[in-house]
Amino acid sequence: MKTLFLAFAALAVAAPVAQAQMSHDSGHGGMNHAAPAAEAISGTGTVNAVDPAKRTVNLTHQPIAALGWPAMTMDFAVAEGVDLGALKKGDKIAFTLSRGADGIYRIERFAHQ
């Protein structure tokens, strides 16, 4: 009986810990990651850095309502056809994102503001 009680007590302690680890969301709980793949999403922001080797742009962007994203600074992947040479630190841009089959949002086009 004592062994059975100890087994149940151990489960009662371990279950909340396991649940907490499974529900970790890296602080992006307000972000909607379920937007359809073909949907084009618009945003505006300021370029902080451009990495042509990785085909990424770091932007401080305004809220993106279509995704439920607040204003933040983040790296964006950039589609192959986009000219990264036309971007430099400090540029204010309007951009269009699309979500690929791999789930990654990419800048498909941009325009200087």
C-alpha positions, -999 to 999 in steps of 0.1 A, spaced: 0 0 0 28 24 9 46 16 -24 14 24 -43 10 57 -25 46 67 -33 41 58 -70 10 80 -72 27 108 -53 56 107 -78 32 109 -107 14 138 -92 47 157 -89 60 148 -124 29 155 -144 28 193 -140 65 195 -149 60 174 -180 30 196 -190 50 228 -185 78 216 -207 54 206 -235 36 239 -235 67 261 -238 60 287 -266 92 308 -266 72 339 -258 54 340 -291 20 330 -277 3 359 -294 15 349 -328 -8 331 -352 13 304 -370 -17 289 -387 -21 314 -416 -27 298 -450 3 291 -471 -9 310 -501 -21 342 -483 0 373 -490 5 394 -459 16 431 -458 38 449 -433 60 479 -428 93 483 -411 128 496 -408 158 476 -420 184 470 -393 207 446 -412 209 427 -445 227 393 -448 230 384 -485 248 351 -477 219 338 -456 192 358 -477 178 374 -445 168 409 -435 165 420 -399 136 444 -396 119 463 -368 83 460 -380 50 475 -371 22 451 -359 11 426 -385 -26 422 -378 -31 394 -403 -7 372 -383 -16 386 -348 21 397 -344 29 427 -323 56 452 -333 90 436 -329 125 432 -343 132 399 -361 150 383 -390 130 375 -422 140 351 -449 139 367 -484 127 350 -515 152 343 -543 139 368 -567 142 398 -543 172 421 -549 189 424 -515 214 449 -530 186 475 -530 183 473 -492 205 490 -466 204 498 -429 179 525 -420 156 520 -451 119 522 -443 100 497 -464 66 482 -471 69 445 -477 48 415 -486 52 381 -468 41 347 -479 43 315 -460 60 287 -478 51 250 -476 79 247 -450 61 271 -427 86 299 -431 74 335 -438 95 351 -466 96 386 -480 84 382 -515 86 419 -525 92 453 -509 90 490 -518 109 519 -502 86 543 -483 
